[in-house]
Amino acid sequence: TQAEASLPAEQESLARTQDILNRRRIDLEQAQERRTTGEQSISELPQLQTGLKAAESGLAELESTRQTTTARLGYLDGEVRRLQSLRREVSRDSARLTALKEDEGIYQELVTAFGRQGIQAMLIETVVPRLEEEANLLLGRMTDNRMQVKLETQRERRSGRGDPIETLEINVSDELGPRSYEMYSGGEAFRVNLSLRIALSKVLAQRMGAPLPTLFIDEGFGSQDAAGRERILDVISAIENDFDKIIVVTHLDDMKDVFPVRIEVQKGDDGSTFWIS
């Protein structure tokens, strides 16, 4: 029959339809799964948005930290360069300080050498005994060895502590014992003065290796008695071979005849005149 003739075609169409239906069913199931997954994702969206905001906040904080760290790194890098520069300066200054300390040591030695305790003290210690010796030789002649001088260049402090004080004390001894120079009479003081001055001149000339050809004695005889003047004249006679010339200035008439050569000066209305006799 006609129906039987179309049955295979219908069966084939049915099979195709059944196949399409099966695929549609699978698609539907997959769509439902996606829908379920989508609905689940939609329900989780607020939580994800919260997490996103937290992540964005953390990211912003990390960016701020990165910027702060970058700035700090730049500052520390500058400090490192500054420290390196300071180290170089310290090295240069240390070398300069070492050189300055060496210079300081040299200058300190020079200060000591040229100070009161250095060459000056050595010279004084060398000169004073010689000066005393020369002065006492002359003073002994003028006083029949009754008087002697002692030069003291140091004295102890009143507290008794510390280094001695630099000074120059002229102590003179006679038959009554040692006394200060200021305690002697004018005539006695003149003899001490004369002996010290001549002695000092002779010592200085000897140390300089220079001649001392001329000795000037200006006044001073007026404070001496006759015996004292005689002794001074004896001293002058005793040392006349040490000098080419000894020039004595005096206003005493009785002293004129003592010296063989005189330059006499007379003051008049028209001025002063002189002659050699």
HELIX and SHEET records of a PDB file:
HELIX    1   1 GLN A    2  PHE A  114  1                                 113    
HELIX    2   2 ILE A  119  MET A  142  1                                  24    
HELIX    3   3 TYR A  181  MET A  183  5                                   3    
HELIX    4   4 GLY A  186  MET A  208  1                                  23    
HELIX    5   5 PHE A  221  SER A  223  5                                   3    
HELIX    6   6 ALA A  226  ILE A  239  1                                  14    
HELIX    7   7 GLU A  240  ASP A  242  5                                   3    
HELIX    8   8 ASP A  253  VAL A  258  5                                   6    
SHEET    1   A 3 GLN A 148  ARG A 155  0                                        
SHEET    2   A 3 ILE A 165  ASP A 174 -1                                        
SHEET    3   A 3 GLY A 177  SER A 180 -1                                        
SHEET    1   B 2 THR A 214  ASP A 218  0                                        
SHEET    2   B 2 LYS A 245  VAL A 249  1                                        
SHEET    1   C 2 ILE A 263  GLY A 268  0                                        
SHEET    2   C 2 GLY A 271  ILE A 276 -1                                        
END                                                                             
